Amino acid sequence: MSPLNSSIAIVTGVGREKGIGTAVCRALAAAGVDIFFTYWSAYDRSMPFYDRDTDDGWPEKLKEQVQNYGVRCASLELDLSKKDAPEKLLDVVEERLGSPAILINNATYSIDAGFKSMNAAILDAHYEVNVRGTLLLTTAFARRIEGRHGGRVIHMVSGQDQSPEPGNLAYVSTKGAVSAFTKSAAIELAPLNITVNAVDPGPTNTGWMTETLKDELKPRFPMGRIGEPEDAARLICFLAGEDSGWVTGQIIHSDGGFLS
């Protein structure tokens, strides 16, 4: 990776050891990028796959790991469902580290909901983080760095443009909105030398898979293994660097050829 000149990255949604956000922070730090990450413990702890043995206190542990790469690191516990969260985050990043050039919108709200359980509260909870939080943070980020330097924005999506996901209607609807936003925002921000892309990592072993599910999914990966967080992190690092300057408005399916 060839880091951007202003090598400060924001990575949202970094609350667990096995998450993609953690892998991204490590990979960017190894490339010499200063890291500012957010987490929201209340959400992480509500997940059935939260591992108290490894995930309790993880943000502080990760901060130490990142700093061991010789880069600066700061973090903030932040509920991205709040309307003022994007501006608050950017204020703190500038105060502690400086003007960021890289934004990784990794934070996601996801609760399975089919048509029988769908209601306004479930849909709003998904929308507030996945759509409003992501879009407002992206546009606020672009306004902050306009006239200072270029930048990179990378969203996380889940293949909604490839195959349906019945039983997960609120999640797929909001992630589909992020895919649509990616393409149009990329055109608007291109004159500012800000690229906007989205990554679909496919089914990834971030702690939510049971051994039975892994056995079911593995034959659908032509490469013979399950995707790992580091797989997504390598692509994200490329998109965050100088070498990706001609790549924008793309939804990249980095899923090992997963047969959906």
C-alpha positions in Angstrom: 0.0 0.0 0.0 1.1 3.5 -0.8 -0.5 5.7 1.9 -2.1 9.0 1.2 -0.1 12.1 2.0 -2.3 12.9 4.9 -2.4 9.5 6.4 -5.0 9.6 9.1 -7.8 7.0 8.8 -11.2 6.9 10.6 -12.5 3.3 11.0 -16.0 3.0 12.5 -17.5 0.0 14.2 -14.4 -1.5 15.8 -15.6 -3.2 19.0 -14.6 -6.9 18.7 -11.3 -8.8 18.2 -12.5 -10.9 15.3 -14.3 -8.0 13.4 -13.3 -6.7 10.0 -12.8 -3.3 11.6 -10.0 -4.6 13.8 -8.3 -6.3 10.8 -8.5 -3.0 8.9 -7.0 -1.0 11.8 -4.1 -3.4 12.0 -3.5 -3.5 8.3 -3.6 0.3 7.9 -1.3 0.8 10.9 1.2 -1.7 9.4 1.3 0.6 6.4 2.1 3.6 8.5 -1.4 5.2 8.7 -2.5 6.9 12.0 -5.8 5.4 13.2 -8.9 6.8 14.8 -11.6 4.2 15.5 -15.0 4.2 17.0 -17.0 1.5 18.8 -20.3 1.1 20.5 -20.1 -1.5 23.3 -23.9 -1.6 24.0 -24.5 -3.0 20.5 -21.6 -5.4 20.4 -22.5 -6.9 23.8 -26.0 -7.5 22.6 -24.8 -9.8 19.8 -25.0 -13.6 20.6 -21.5 -14.1 19.3 -19.9 -11.5 21.6 -17.0 -13.2 23.4 -16.5 -11.8 26.8 -13.1 -13.5 27.2 -11.6 -11.6 24.2 -14.0 -8.7 23.5 -14.3 -7.2 26.9 -12.0 -4.2 26.9 -11.0 -4.8 23.3 -10.8 -1.1 22.3 -8.0 -0.4 24.8 -6.2 -3.6 23.8 -6.4 -2.7 20.1 -5.1 0.8 20.7 -2.0 -0.7 22.3 -1.5 -3.0 19.3 -1.9 -0.2 16.8 0.6 2.0 18.6 3.1 -0.8 18.5 3.3 -0.3 14.8 4.8 3.1 15.5 1.7 5.2 14.5 -0.7 7.3 16.5 -4.0 5.9 17.6 -7.1 7.3 19.3 -10.6 6.1 19.7 -14.1 7.2 20.8 -17.2 5.3 22.0 -19.9 6.7 19.8 -23.5 5.8 19.0 -23.7 6.5 15.2 -27.5 6.4 15.3 -27.4 9.9 16.9 -27.9 12.8 14.5 -25.0 14.8 15.8 -22.6 11.8 15.8 -20.8 12.5 12.5 -19.9 16.1 13.3 -18.9 15.2 16.8 -16.6 12.4 15.5 -14.9 14.7 13.0 -14.4 17.4 15.7 -12.6 14.9 18.0 -10.5 13.4 15.2 -9.2 16.8 14.2 -8.5 17.8 17.8 -6.6 14.6 18.6 -4.9 13.6 15.3 -5.5 16.2 12.6 -7.4 16.2 9.3 -8.3 12.7 8.1 -7.9 11.5 4.5 -9.4 8.0 4.8 -12.9 7.1 6.0 -13.9 3.4 6.4 -17.6 3.2 7.1 -17.6 -0.2 8.8 -20.1 0.3 11.6 -23.3 -1.7 10.9 -26.6 -2.4 12.6 -28.0 -5.8 11.8 -30.9 -7.8 13.3 -32.7 -10.5 11.3 -36.2 -9.4 10.4 -38.5 -11.0 7.9 -42.0 -9.7 6.9 -43.7 -11.2 10.0 -41.5 -9.3 12.5 -40.8 -6.1 10.5 -42.0 -3.0 12.2 -41.1 0.7 12.3 -38.7 0.4 15.2 -36.6 -2.3 13.6 -36.5 -0.4 10.3 -35.6 2.9 12.0 -32.8 1.2 14.0 -31.2 -0.1 10.8 -31.7 3.2 8.9 -30.2 5.4 11.6 -26.8 3.7 11.5 -26.5 2.1 8.1 -28.0 4.9 6.0 -28.2 8.1 7.9 -25.1 7.7 9.9 -23.0 6.5 7.0 -24.3 9.1 4.5 -24.0 12.0 6.9 -20.5 11.0 8.0 -19.4 10.7 4.4 -20.7 14.1 3.3 -19.4 15.8 6.5 -16.0 14.2 5.9 -15.9 15.5 2.3 -16.9 19.0 3.4 -14.2 19.1 6.1 -11.3 18.1 3.7 -12.4 20.0 0.6 -9.7 22.4 -0.3 -7.2 20.7 2.0 -6.4 17.4 0.4 -7.9 14.5 -1.4 -9.4 11.5 0.3 -10.8 7.9 0.2 -14.2 6.7 1.4 -14.9 3.0 1.6 -18.3 1.6 2.6 -19.1 -2.0 3.6 -22.0 -3.7 1.9 -23.2 -7.3 1.6 -23.9 -8.2 -1.9 -27.5 -6.9 -2.2 -26.9 -6.3 -5.9 -26.0 -10.0 -6.5 -28.6 -12.1 -4.6 -31.6 -11.7 -2.3 -31.5 -12.3 1.4 -35.0 -13.3 2.6 -35.5 -13.0 6.3 -33.2 -9.9 6.5 -35.3 -7.3 5.0 -34.4 -4.2 7.0 -30.6 -4.9 6.7 -30.6 -5.5 3.0 -32.8 -2.5 2.3 -30.4 -0.2 4.1 -27.3 -1.7 2.7 -28.8 -1.5 -0.8 -29.2 2.3 -0.2 -25.5 2.5 0.6 -24.7 0.8 -2.7 -26.8 3.4 -4.6 -25.3 6.3 -2.6 -21.8 5.0 -3.4 -22.2 5.4 -7.2 -23.7 8.9 -7.1 -21.4 10.3 -4.3 -18.4 9.1 -6.3 -19.3 11.4 -9.2 -20.0 14.4 -6.9 -16.7 14.0 -5.0 -14.4 13.1 -7.9 -13.6 16.8 -8.7 -12.3 17.0 -5.1 -10.0 14.0 -5.6 -12.1 12.0 -3.2 -12.9 8.4 -4.3 -15.9 6.5 -3.0 -16.1 2.8 -3.2 -17.9 -0.1 -1.5 -16.6 -3.5 -0.5 -18.7 -6.7 -0.2 -16.6 -9.2 1.7 -19.0 -12.1 1.4 -19.6 -14.4 4.3 -16.7 -13.7 6.6 -15.6 -15.5 9.8 -16.0 -12.7 12.3 -17.3 -14.8 15.1 -21.0 -15.2 14.1 -20.6 -18.5 12.2 -21.2 -21.8 14.0 -19.1 -24.8 13.0 -22.2 -26.3 11.4 -22.7 -23.2 9.3 -19.0 -23.1 8.3 -19.4 -26.7 7.1 -22.4 -25.7 5.0 -20.8 -22.7 3.5 -17.3 -24.0 2.8 -18.3 -26.0 -0.4 -19.7 -22.7 -1.9 -16.2 -21.1 -1.7 -14.3 -22.3 -4.8 -11.0 -21.7 -3.0 -11.9 -24.2 -0.3 -12.0 -22.0 2.7 -14.1 -19.4 4.6 -13.4 -15.7 4.2 -11.4 -14.1 7.0 -11.4 -10.5 8.2 -7.9 -10.0 6.8 -9.1 -10.8 3.3 -11.4 -7.8 3.4 -8.7 -5.7 5.1 -6.2 -6.2 2.3 -8.6 -4.9 -0.3 -9.6 -1.9 1.9 -6.0 -1.0 2.3 -5.6 -0.9 -1.4 -8.6 1.3 -1.9 -7.3 3.6 0.9 -4.0 4.1 -0.8 -2.5 6.2 -3.6 -2.5 3.4 -6.1 -6.3 3.3 -6.1 -6.7 6.9 -7.3 -8.4 5.8 -10.6 -10.9 3.5 -8.9 -14.2 5.1 -7.8 -17.9 4.4 -7.8 -17.3 0.7 -7.6 -19.0 -2.1 -5.6 -16.3 -4.7 -5.3 -17.2 -8.2 -4.4 -14.1 -9.6 -2.7 -15.8 -12.8 -1.6 -13.5 -15.6 -2.9 -15.9 -16.4 -5.7 -18.6 -17.3 -3.2 -21.5 -19.2 -5.0 -24.6 -17.4 -3.6 
